[in-house]
Amino acid sequence: MRFSWFIYLFGCLMACQAPRNDEPAESLEAWPELSEADTASLDFSSGQRPVGKLEQRLINAGLVDIKTVIPGIYVELKYSTEDNFFGKDVYGELQNCYLQPEVAEMLKQAHGYLKEDHPDLTFLVYDGVRPLSVQQVLWDNLDKPDSIKPLYVADPEKGSLHNFGVAVDLTLAHSDTGRPLDMGTDYDYFGYAAYPDREKQMLREGKIVQGHVNNREILRSVMKKAGFSGIGSEWWHFNAFSRKEAGEKFEIVK
């Protein structure tokens, strides 16, 4: 009888210690490679990993995740992949796009204009705020002479509107699949075919077709209507403010 009671008690203890497959993890063992700083704010009840250090810096700087402002858009940060002109991942774990709150609201307005005329389309965002520290990495590791580096990336000594969180790189995509529309070139294409200022010439030379320009015009139209301005060399890039306005309203994100 005493032996049977021991077996019963041992079985209960083992059952209490064994993890259930349908329960969320309650220990740090379920979250490998997290630093002490990471685990300090970990909410185990949510079942989610905490944000990374770079993303937390953006949040601390007062920027907002545009997906929380604009439901239904897609984000594919090209600098969190190797699919960019640099060929390297410089954002690491960052997957969400951040902008100044005022700029995110402007983008939401542009998205609304898009939906009014093209309900089957949405935005696919490639880049938003680019911290100055990342800008420096791009500059330092770009295998080009300093004299032509500004053709590829802004000099961190001067900064860019991306560094303020007031510039956004994006395209149009199908709402149901997230598949981007054909704009004639890839993102980060350095050549006249990507230049809005050269579209008529590129049409004559057969480098792009009218359908590409039509798609670009849809994007330009809704962005301009919301207060953004484009640039002559990149169909995907739009600024919410001038350099002077950005410097007066915001601080560079380090």
Backbone as CSV, one residue per row, in Angstrom:
resi,resn,N_x,N_y,N_z,CA_x,CA_y,CA_z,C_x,C_y,C_z
1,MET,0.837,-1.201,0.000,0.000,0.000,0.000,0.873,1.253,0.000
2,ARG,1.905,1.272,0.878,2.804,2.420,0.952,3.530,2.607,-0.374
3,PHE,3.933,1.516,-1.013,4.638,1.612,-2.292,3.718,2.174,-3.387
4,SER,2.457,1.757,-3.395,1.496,2.250,-4.390,1.282,3.748,-4.227
5,TRP,1.205,4.190,-2.967,1.027,5.632,-2.700,2.234,6.415,-3.222
6,PHE,3.433,5.869,-3.077,4.638,6.534,-3.573,4.598,6.667,-5.096
7,ILE,4.177,5.592,-5.773,4.084,5.625,-7.234,3.079,6.676,-7.687
8,TYR,1.953,6.775,-6.974,0.914,7.749,-7.330,1.446,9.177,-7.156
9,LEU,2.119,9.424,-6.023,2.645,10.750,-5.746,3.717,11.146,-6.760
10,PHE,4.598,10.205,-7.124,5.653,10.477,-8.122,5.035,10.825,-9.476
11,GLY,3.971,10.126,-9.864,3.303,10.410,-11.131,2.699,11.790,-11.156
12,CYS,2.137,12.218,-10.029,1.547,13.565,-9.966,2.598,14.637,-10.132
13,LEU,3.743,14.446,-9.451,4.819,15.429,-9.545,5.323,15.543,-10.974
14,MET,5.500,14.429,-11.661,5.978,14.456,-13.032,4.967,15.131,-13.948
15,ALA,3.683,14.905,-13.713,2.643,15.504,-14.544,2.618,17.016,-14.380
16,CYS,2.851,17.491,-13.145,2.839,18.935,-12.896,4.010,19.626,-13.563
17,GLN,5.138,18.932,-13.712,6.329,19.550,-14.271,6.382,19.435,-15.782
18,ALA,5.671,18.523,-16.371,5.740,18.335,-17.818,4.983,19.454,-18.515
19,PRO,5.559,20.086,-19.518,4.871,21.156,-20.241,3.757,20.613,-21.113
20,ARG,2.687,21.383,-21.217,1.601,21.033,-22.111,1.844,21.681,-23.461
21,ASN,1.569,20.941,-24.531,1.819,21.437,-25.874,0.914,22.591,-26.256
22,ASP,-0.245,22.710,-25.601,-1.189,23.750,-25.979,-1.078,24.995,-25.116
23,GLU,-0.057,25.066,-24.258,0.124,26.224,-23.406,1.290,27.063,-23.906
24,PRO,1.205,28.421,-23.786,2.327,29.272,-24.192,3.518,29.056,-23.292
25,ALA,4.707,29.266,-23.832,5.924,29.086,-23.047,5.962,30.066,-21.900
26,GLU,6.423,29.627,-20.741,6.483,30.482,-19.552,7.911,30.725,-19.108
27,SER,8.890,30.273,-19.883,10.272,30.437,-19.468,11.095,31.029,-20.587
28,LEU,12.277,31.536,-20.245,13.154,32.142,-21.230,13.710,31.121,-22.211
29,GLU,13.586,29.839,-21.890,14.103,28.819,-22.793,13.375,28.846,-24.135
30,ALA,12.143,29.356,-24.140,11.385,29.415,-25.381,11.793,30.590,-26.254
31,TRP,12.622,31.487,-25.740,13.038,32.681,-26.477,14.558,32.726,-26.537
32,PRO,15.188,31.911,-27.347,16.650,31.834,-27.383,17.270,33.124,-27.887
33,GLU,18.506,33.359,-27.480,19.343,34.442,-27.974,18.806,35.836,-27.636
34,LEU,18.044,35.949,-26.559,17.569,37.259,-26.128,18.505,37.802,-25.057
35,SER,18.818,39.084,-25.165,19.665,39.705,-24.159,18.856,40.012,-22.912
36,GLU,19.535,40.378,-21.835,18.852,40.744,-20.599,17.953,41.946,-20.816
37,ALA,18.421,42.896,-21.645,17.607,44.084,-21.929,16.345,43.703,-22.695
38,ASP,16.467,42.728,-23.601,15.310,42.288,-24.362,14.263,41.646,-23.449
39,THR,14.711,40.781,-22.562,13.777,40.026,-21.745,13.148,40.875,-20.651
40,ALA,13.723,42.035,-20.383,13.190,42.886,-19.316,11.755,43.307,-19.598
41,SER,11.414,43.519,-20.882,10.078,43.979,-21.224,9.237,42.891,-21.892
42,LEU,9.676,41.650,-21.772,8.985,40.561,-22.441,7.658,40.256,-21.767
43,ASP,6.596,40.242,-22.551,5.269,39.910,-22.061,4.949,38.488,-22.495
44,PHE,5.106,37.539,-21.581,4.914,36.141,-21.946,3.454,35.820,-22.236
45,SER,2.545,36.585,-21.659,1.132,36.302,-21.874,0.728,36.548,-23.314
46,SER,1.458,37.404,-24.045,1.111,37.715,-25.432,1.631,36.669,-26.397
47,GLY,2.632,35.905,-25.980,3.221,34.917,-26.866,4.066,35.522,-27.964
48,GLN,4.448,36.791,-27.867,5.202,37.481,-28.900,6.608,37.810,-28.429
49,ARG,7.551,37.785,-29.382,8.895,38.245,-29.059,8.877,39.753,-28.902
50,PRO,9.758,40.293,-28.077,9.825,41.745,-27.946,10.449,42.377,-29.185
51,VAL,10.249,43.675,-29.343,10.863,44.362,-30.475,12.374,44.381,-30.282
52,GLY,13.101,44.459,-31.401,14.553,44.513,-31.342,15.043,45.883,-30.924
53,LYS,16.342,45.986,-30.766,16.925,47.228,-30.276,16.702,48.386,-31.240
54,LEU,16.877,48.144,-32.545,16.686,49.214,-33.519,15.244,49.688,-33.526
55,GLU,14.311,48.750,-33.524,12.898,49.137,-33.532,12.528,49.892,-32.263
56,GLN,13.076,49.478,-31.137,12.789,50.184,-29.883,13.312,51.611,-29.921
57,ARG,14.448,51.820,-30.576,14.988,53.171,-30.734,14.047,54.036,-31.549
58,LEU,13.447,53.463,-32.571,12.509,54.212,-33.396,11.251,54.569,-32.608
59,ILE,10.789,53.633,-31.813,9.618,53.890,-30.970,9.936,54.970,-29.947
60,ASN,11.107,54.868,-29.342,11.516,55.866,-28.347,11.654,57.259,-28.949
61,ALA,11.965,57.302,-30.253,12.111,58.592,-30.941,10.762,59.193,-31.312
62,GLY,9.671,58.472,-31.013,8.337,59.002,-31.264,7.749,58.640,-32.605
63,LEU,8.414,57.748,-33.340,7.904,57.351,-34.645,6.841,56.261,-34.494
64,VAL,6.070,56.055,-35.549,4.988,55.076,-35.485,5.120,54.036,-36.587
65,ASP,4.680,52.840,-36.275,4.616,51.743,-37.237,3.446,52.028,-38.173
66,ILE,3.714,52.184,-39.458,2.653,52.610,-40.374,1.542,51.576,-40.519
67,LYS,1.828,50.317,-40.239,0.789,49.299,-40.328,-0.275,49.486,-39.256
68,THR,0.089,50.128,-38.151,-0.897,50.395,-37.108,-1.766,51.593,-37.469
69,VAL,-1.330,52.372,-38.437,-2.067,53.562,-38.868,-2.875,53.290,-40.124
70,ILE,-2.330,52.434,-41.004,-2.959,52.175,-42.306,-3.180,50.673,-42.481
71,PRO,-4.313,50.158,-42.059,-4.589,48.733,-42.275,-4.662,48.423,-43.770
72,GLY,-4.186,47.255,-44.129,-4.314,46.811,-45.511,-3.134,47.113,-46.404
73,ILE,-2.109,47.800,-45.875,-0.929,48.031,-46.701,0.084,46.903,-46.461
74,TYR,1.015,46.797,-47.382,2.077,45.804,-47.266,3.403,46.514,-47.021
75,VAL,4.279,45.849,-46.280,5.610,46.384,-45.995,6.640,45.316,-46.295
76,GLU,7.622,45.687,-47.087,8.756,44.809,-47.378,10.012,45.666,-47.333
77,LEU,10.585,45.789,-46.162,11.754,46.646,-46.013,12.927,46.047,-46.787
78,LYS,13.297,46.709,-47.862,14.356,46.174,-48.714,15.705,46.149,-48.012
79,TYR,15.909,47.039,-47.051,17.187,47.054,-46.345,17.207,46.073,-45.173
80,SER,16.118,45.318,-45.018,16.118,44.174,-44.109,16.322,42.880,-44.892
81,THR,16.668,43.035,-46.160,16.960,41.895,-47.029,18.270,42.196,-47.767
82,GLU,18.631,41.305,-48.638,19.786,41.547,-49.500,19.348,41.979,-50.892
83,ASP,18.033,42.170,-51.057,17.477,42.586,-52.346,17.455,44.116,-52.420
84,ASN,18.636,44.703,-52.497,18.770,46.150,-52.603,20.093,46.446,-53.321
85,PHE,20.313,47.700,-53.671,21.512,48.038,-54.433,22.782,47.714,-53.665
86,PHE,22.681,47.710,-52.327,23.830,47.469,-51.476,24.158,45.984,-51.385
87,GLY,23.130,45.149,-51.563,23.315,43.705,-51.516,23.522,43.150,-50.125
88,LYS,23.170,43.948,-49.101,23.352,43.499,-47.719,22.154,43.900,-46.872
89,ASP,21.913,43.112,-45.829,20.875,43.415,-44.851,21.478,44.348,-43.801
90,VAL,20.991,45.590,-43.740,21.536,46.553,-42.783,20.550,46.888,-41.674
91,TYR,19.320,46.389,-41.764,18.319,46.635,-40.721,18.193,45.469,-39.740
92,GLY,18.746,44.329,-40.091,18.675,43.195,-39.177,17.254,42.716,-38.957
93,GLU,16.844,42.655,-37.685,15.551,42.082,-37.334,14.376,43.011,-37.631
94,LEU,14.638,44.259,-37.985,13.561,45.208,-38.235,12.745,44.794,-39.454
95,GLN,11.437,44.668,-39.272,10.548,44.296,-40.368,9.428,45.317,-40.570
96,ASN,9.237,46.206,-39.628,8.165,47.185,-39.702,8.702,48.544,-40.125
97,CYS,7.887,49.272,-40.873,8.284,50.589,-41.370,7.781,51.672,-40.433
98,TYR,8.667,52.584,-40.061,8.324,53.669,-39.141,8.474,55.028,-39.816
99,LEU,7.556,55.946,-39.471,7.584,57.320,-39.956,7.167,58.252,-38.833
100,GLN,7.436,59.531,-39.014,6.907,60.509,-38.084,5.379,60.407,-38.092
101,PRO,4.711,60.561,-36.943,3.248,60.417,-36.895,2.525,61.279,-37.920
102,GLU,2.961,62.509,-38.100,2.330,63.414,-39.057,2.461,62.885,-40.483
103,VAL,3.599,62.301,-40.787,3.827,61.760,-42.119,3.003,60.492,-42.328
104,ALA,2.890,59.688,-41.288,2.066,58.478,-41.384,0.613,58.841,-41.662
105,GLU,0.133,59.925,-41.073,-1.240,60.370,-41.329,-1.392,60.860,-42.763
106,MET,-0.375,61.515,-43.289,-0.404,61.941,-44.690,-0.456,60.727,-45.614
107,LEU,0.324,59.701,-45.276,0.329,58.484,-46.087,-1.029,57.782,-46.007
108,LYS,-1.644,57.827,-44.853,-2.988,57.256,-44.700,-3.971,57.979,-45.605
109,GLN,-3.839,59.295,-45.693,-4.705,60.074,-46.562,-4.477,59.690,-48.028
110,ALA,-3.213,59.538,-48.421,-2.903,59.128,-49.787,-3.497,57.755,-50.084
111,HIS,-3.431,56.859,-49.107,-3.995,55.522,-49.276,-5.507,55.601,-49.461
112,GLY,-6.132,56.516,-48.742,-7.571,56.706,-48.910,-7.926,57.178,-50.312
113,TYR,-7.127,58.106,-50.836,-7.351,58.579,-52.203,-7.185,57.439,-53.200
114,LEU,-6.191,56.587,-52.965,-5.965,55.449,-53.846,-7.168,54.519,-53.845
115,LYS,-7.697,54.244,-52.672,-8.821,53.318,-52.543,-10.088,53.864,-53.191
116,GLU,-10.224,55.183,-53.216,-11.409,55.778,-53.829,-11.496,55.445,-55.309
117,ASP,-10.388,55.542,-56.005,-10.372,55.322,-57.456,-9.930,53.919,-57.856
118,HIS,-9.166,53.268,-56.982,-8.630,51.937,-57.311,-8.744,51.032,-56.078
119,PRO,-9.960,50.593,-55.761,-10.161,49.785,-54.546,-9.405,48.462,-54.533
120,ASP,-8.955,48.039,-55.698,-8.230,46.764,-55.778,-6.742,46.931,-55.537
121,LEU,-6.295,48.176,-55.314,-4.869,48.440,-55.118,-4.583,48.914,-53.698
122,THR,-3.332,48.788,-53.312,-2.872,49.279,-52.022,-1.411,49.685,-52.161
123,PHE,-0.792,50.063,-51.050,0.624,50.433,-51.056,1.485,49.252,-50.632
124,LEU,2.646,49.168,-51.229,3.712,48.265,-50.791,4.900,49.154,-50.463
125,VAL,5.243,49.240,-49.186,6.266,50.179,-48.721,7.608,49.477,-48.605
126,TYR,8.628,50.113,-49.187,9.972,49.550,-49.201,10.894,50.156,-48.138
127,ASP,10.650,51.396,-47.757,11.518,52.026,-46.759,10.844,53.272,-46.211
128,GLY,11.155,53.582,-44.962,10.652,54.790,-44.326,11.801,55.502,-43.647
129,VAL,11.726,55.599,-42.322,12.837,56.220,-41.614,14.087,55.372,-41.784
130,ARG,15.198,56.041,-41.962,16.496,55.361,-42.059,17.427,56.054,-41.070
131,PRO,17.668,55.450,-39.908,18.507,56.113,-38.907,19.862,56.522,-39.465
132,LEU,20.401,57.598,-38.946,21.679,58.113,-39.432,22.789,57.082,-39.273
133,SER,22.695,56.265,-38.228,23.701,55.227,-38.016,23.704,54.229,-39.175
134,VAL,22.525,53.918,-39.708,22.431,53.017,-40.854,22.939,53.717,-42.109
135,GLN,22.606,54.986,-42.235,23.103,55.773,-43.374,24.626,55.755,-43.407
136,GLN,25.252,55.832,-42.232,26.704,55.817,-42.150,27.263,54.463,-42.590
137,VAL,26.585,53.395,-42.207,27.015,52.052,-42.621,26.970,51.925,-44.140
138,LEU,25.884,52.400,-44.738,25.766,52.348,-46.200,26.887,53.137,-46.866
139,TRP,27.136,54.318,-46.340,28.160,55.195,-46.913,29.548,54.575,-46.785
140,ASP,29.854,54.068,-45.609,31.194,53.539,-45.350,31.490,52.274,-46.147
141,ASN,30.461,51.503,-46.444,30.684,50.207,-47.072,30.321,50.178,-48.554
142,LEU,29.895,51.304,-49.088,29.577,51.351,-50.508,30.872,51.370,-51.320
143,ASP,31.006,50.404,-52.185,32.237,50.253,-52.957,32.208,51.164,-54.191
144,LYS,32.230,52.466,-53.915,32.254,53.470,-54.973,33.164,54.617,-54.524
145,PRO,33.750,55.345,-55.462,34.532,56.531,-55.082,33.645,57.551,-54.373
146,ASP,34.215,58.274,-53.411,33.436,59.256,-52.658,32.783,60.287,-53.566
147,SER,33.394,60.553,-54.708,32.869,61.581,-55.601,31.519,61.209,-56.206
148,ILE,31.262,59.899,-56.347,29.984,59.491,-56.932,29.074,58.778,-55.935
149,LYS,29.516,58.592,-54.693,28.670,57.956,-53.695,27.319,58.647,-53.520
150,PRO,27.275,60.001,-53.561,25.973,60.666,-53.393,24.945,60.307,-54.450
151,LEU,25.378,59.705,-55.564,24.435,59.242,-56.566,23.670,58.015,-56.087
152,TYR,24.219,57.325,-55.089,23.627,56.090,-54.588,23.017,56.248,-53.201
153,VAL,23.648,57.033,-52.353,23.175,57.203,-50.978,23.607,58.574,-50.479
154,ALA,22.754,59.197,-49.677,23.048,60.540,-49.174,24.236,60.507,-48.220
155,ASP,25.041,61.543,-48.291,26.183,61.687,-47.394,25.676,61.875,-45.967
156,PRO,26.051,60.984,-45.027,25.572,61.113,-43.643,25.999,62.411,-42.979
157,GLU,27.032,63.062,-43.504,27.426,64.354,-42.952,26.328,65.388,-43.189
158,LYS,25.590,65.211,-44.259,24.498,66.131,-44.591,23.144,65.558,-44.194
159,GLY,23.047,64.233,-44.207,21.785,63.590,-43.867,20.808,63.623,-45.030
160,SER,19.718,62.919,-44.872,18.666,62.884,-45.888,17.315,62.953,-45.197
161,LEU,16.279,63.151,-45.978,14.938,63.229,-45.398,14.498,61.884,-44.826
162,HIS,15.071,60.795,-45.319,14.811,59.499,-44.686,15.282,59.516,-43.231
163,ASN,16.375,60.212,-42.959,16.919,60.246,-41.600,16.008,60.976,-40.622
164,PHE,15.150,61.832,-41.138,14.180,62.543,-40.300,12.877,61.756,-40.139
165,GLY,12.706,60.719,-40.936,11.455,59.964,-40.901,10.335,60.645,-41.651
166,VAL,10.699,61.480,-42.674,9.676,62.200,-43.426,9.705,61.843,-44.911
167,ALA,10.431,60.798,-45.280,10.470,60.319,-46.663,10.056,58.851,-46.680
168,VAL,9.416,58.456,-47.762,8.958,57.078,-47.869,9.207,56.580,-49.283
169,ASP,9.645,55.331,-49.394,9.816,54.648,-50.673,8.715,53.601,-50.784
170,LEU,7.972,53.638,-51.874,6.850,52.709,-51.992,6.432,52.522,-53.441
171,THR,5.565,51.541,-53.639,4.988,51.274,-54.943,3.537,50.885,-54.748
172,LEU,2.873,50.536,-55.839,1.500,50.059,-55.790,1.490,48.539,-55.861
173,ALA,0.504,47.944,-55.215,0.391,46.487,-55.205,-1.074,46.086,-55.231
174,HIS,-1.327,44.846,-55.656,-2.681,44.306,-55.621,-3.072,44.029,-54.173
175,SER,-4.255,44.477,-53.794,-4.681,44.365,-52.395,-4.758,42.927,-51.914
176,ASP,-5.165,42.018,-52.781,-5.396,40.646,-52.342,-4.118,39.821,-52.222
177,THR,-3.109,40.152,-53.022,-1.896,39.332,-53.030,-0.640,40.067,-52.561
178,GLY,-0.670,41.386,-52.622,0.535,42.148,-52.298,1.528,42.185,-53.437
179,ARG,1.153,41.626,-54.582,2.057,41.611,-55.740,2.172,43.011,-56.320
180,PRO,3.394,43.530,-56.481,3.551,44.904,-56.971,3.191,45.050,-58.436
181,LEU,2.722,46.231,-58.791,2.484,46.544,-60.195,3.816,46.754,-60.897
182,ASP,3.814,46.581,-62.195,5.027,46.759,-62.991,5.242,48.250,-63.235
183,MET,6.322,48.771,-62.682,6.643,50.183,-62.837,7.762,50.415,-63.851
184,GLY,8.194,49.369,-64.505,9.221,49.517,-65.518,10.621,49.209,-65.051
185,THR,10.894,49.403,-63.768,12.193,49.054,-63.174,11.962,48.532,-61.770
186,ASP,12.959,47.886,-61.239,12.925,47.481,-59.842,13.170,48.685,-58.942
187,TYR,12.902,48.497,-57.675,13.281,49.474,-56.658,14.810,49.580,-56.605
188,ASP,15.301,50.776,-56.353,16.745,51.014,-56.256,17.459,50.782,-57.590
189,TYR,16.745,50.972,-58.684,17.380,50.877,-59.996,18.008,52.224,-60.321
190,PHE,19.308,52.228,-60.574,20.011,53.464,-60.866,20.243,53.580,-62.365
191,GLY,19.337,54.278,-63.002,19.398,54.460,-64.443,18.231,55.311,-64.880
192,TYR,18.327,55.848,-66.100,17.310,56.773,-66.593,15.914,56.158,-66.646
193,ALA,15.829,54.841,-66.786,14.511,54.202,-66.869,13.693,54.390,-65.595
194,ALA,14.362,54.693,-64.478,13.658,54.919,-63.208,13.381,56.393,-62.964
195,TYR,13.879,57.262,-63.840,13.746,58.705,-63.640,12.382,59.205,-64.119
196,PRO,11.560,59.756,-63.248,10.348,60.430,-63.725,10.666,61.540,-64.727
197,ASP,11.784,62.215,-64.528,12.162,63.309,-65.430,12.537,62.838,-66.829
198,ARG,12.780,61.552,-66.988,13.237,61.025,-68.279,12.206,60.096,-68.935
199,GLU,10.994,60.107,-68.429,10.018,59.135,-68.913,9.710,59.291,-70.399
200,LYS,9.570,60.515,-70.889,9.279,60.698,-72.312,10.412,60.159,-73.178
201,GLN,11.643,60.434,-72.756,12.798,59.924,-73.492,12.838,58.402,-73.443
202,MET,12.574,57.830,-72.252,12.615,56.382,-72.104,11.509,55.696,-72.912
203,LEU,10.360,56.382,-73.053,9.293,55.852,-73.902,9.736,55.813,-75.355
204,ARG,10.353,56.906,-75.811,10.822,56.959,-77.205,11.859,55.885,-77.483
205,GLU,12.718,55.628,-76.497,13.794,54.658,-76.685,13.356,53.222,-76.401
206,GLY,12.120,53.054,-75.970,11.611,51.709,-75.717,12.112,51.090,-74.426
207,LYS,12.644,51.886,-73.525,13.150,51.356,-72.240,12.008,51.070,-71.267
208,ILE,10.927,51.836,-71.401,9.710,51.593,-70.633,8.537,51.740,-71.600
209,VAL,7.335,51.309,-71.161,6.141,51.421,-72.009,5.110,52.289,-71.305
210,GLN,4.062,52.661,-72.019,3.072,53.579,-71.470,2.399,53.015,-70.220
211,GLY,2.229,51.704,-70.185,1.628,51.092,-69.000,2.426,51.362,-67.741
212,HIS,3.744,51.371,-67.855,4.599,51.684,-66.699,4.348,53.110,-66.231
213,VAL,4.277,54.021,-67.180,4.041,55.431,-66.833,2.661,55.603,-66.218
214,ASN,1.682,54.899,-66.745,0.330,54.992,-66.193,0.301,54.554,-64.731
215,ASN,0.987,53.469,-64.423,1.044,53.002,-63.038,1.748,54.016,-62.141
216,ARG,2.819,54.583,-62.636,3.544,55.596,-61.869,2.673,56.832,-61.635
217,GLU,1.874,57.184,-62.633,1.011,58.358,-62.522,-0.045,58.165,-61.435
218,ILE,-0.547,56.960,-61.316,-1.515,56.683,-60.240,-0.864,56.929,-58.886
219,LEU,0.347,56.403,-58.720,1.072,56.575,-57.461,1.375,58.049,-57.213
220,ARG,1.890,58.733,-58.218,2.237,60.148,-58.057,1.009,60.993,-57.729
221,SER,-0.101,60.682,-58.374,-1.310,61.474,-58.200,-1.815,61.439,-56.765
222,VAL,-1.914,60.238,-56.179,-2.467,60.142,-54.821,-1.478,60.686,-53.790
223,MET,-0.189,60.489,-54.031,0.809,61.001,-53.094,0.839,62.528,-53.126
224,LYS,0.787,63.100,-54.308,0.785,64.559,-54.436,-0.468,65.149,-53.811
225,LYS,-1.595,64.496,-53.995,-2.855,64.977,-53.449,-2.809,65.025,-51.924
226,ALA,-2.027,64.129,-51.329,-1.899,64.077,-49.864,-0.797,64.991,-49.342
227,GLY,-0.092,65.682,-50.232,0.922,66.641,-49.801,2.354,66.215,-49.985
228,PHE,2.589,65.047,-50.579,3.947,64.572,-50.821,4.480,65.148,-52.138
229,SER,5.776,65.181,-52.251,6.419,65.566,-53.509,7.425,64.490,-53.892
230,GLY,7.539,64.243,-55.185,8.482,63.249,-55.670,9.801,63.885,-56.024
231,ILE,10.713,63.065,-56.530,11.997,63.562,-57.008,12.197,63.083,-58.441
232,GLY,13.123,63.710,-59.156,13.267,63.450,-60.574,13.959,62.161,-60.942
233,SER,14.617,61.498,-59.978,15.446,60.343,-60.320,14.959,59.015,-59.755
234,GLU,13.879,59.013,-58.977,13.379,57.770,-58.385,11.862,57.803,-58.366
235,TRP,11.219,56.934,-59.123,9.761,56.945,-59.167,9.141,56.527,-57.837
236,TRP,9.898,55.846,-56.988,9.380,55.282,-55.737,9.519,56.211,-54.527
237,HIS,10.258,57.307,-54.655,10.613,58.135,-53.497,9.710,59.367,-53.397
238,PHE,9.206,59.606,-52.162,8.344,60.762,-51.924,8.697,61.414,-50.581
239,ASN,8.712,62.736,-50.590,9.025,63.527,-49.400,7.774,64.219,-48.884
240,ALA,7.645,64.220,-47.564,6.516,64.916,-46.949,6.829,66.386,-46.715
241,PHE,8.111,66.705,-46.517,8.533,68.071,-46.244,9.844,68.358,-46.957
242,SER,10.155,69.636,-47.075,11.452,70.039,-47.593,12.502,69.822,-46.517
243,ARG,13.772,69.938,-46.900,14.851,69.795,-45.924,14.736,70.851,-44.824
244,LYS,14.414,72.072,-45.218,14.282,73.164,-44.247,13.130,72.901,-43.281
245,GLU,11.983,72.487,-43.810,10.828,72.208,-42.954,11.101,71.039,-42.011
246,ALA,11.738,69.996,-42.535,12.038,68.827,-41.707,12.956,69.205,-40.549
247,GLY,13.968,70.031,-40.840,14.898,70.449,-39.792,14.240,71.295,-38.731
248,GLU,13.220,72.047,-39.111,12.516,72.900,-38.144,11.521,72.110,-37.300
249,LYS,10.950,71.048,-37.863,9.901,70.307,-37.188,10.395,69.082,-36.420
250,PHE,11.490,68.473,-36.909,11.905,67.195,-36.335,13.424,67.152,-36.123
251,GLU,13.851,66.169,-35.348,15.262,65.901,-35.166,15.652,64.689,-35.991
252,ILE,16.896,64.651,-36.435,17.381,63.475,-37.155,17.363,62.264,-36.213
253,VAL,16.903,61.154,-36.737,16.865,59.916,-35.954,18.246,59.277,-36.022
254,LYS,18.885,59.141,-34.886,20.248,58.614,-34.837,20.274,57.106,-34.909
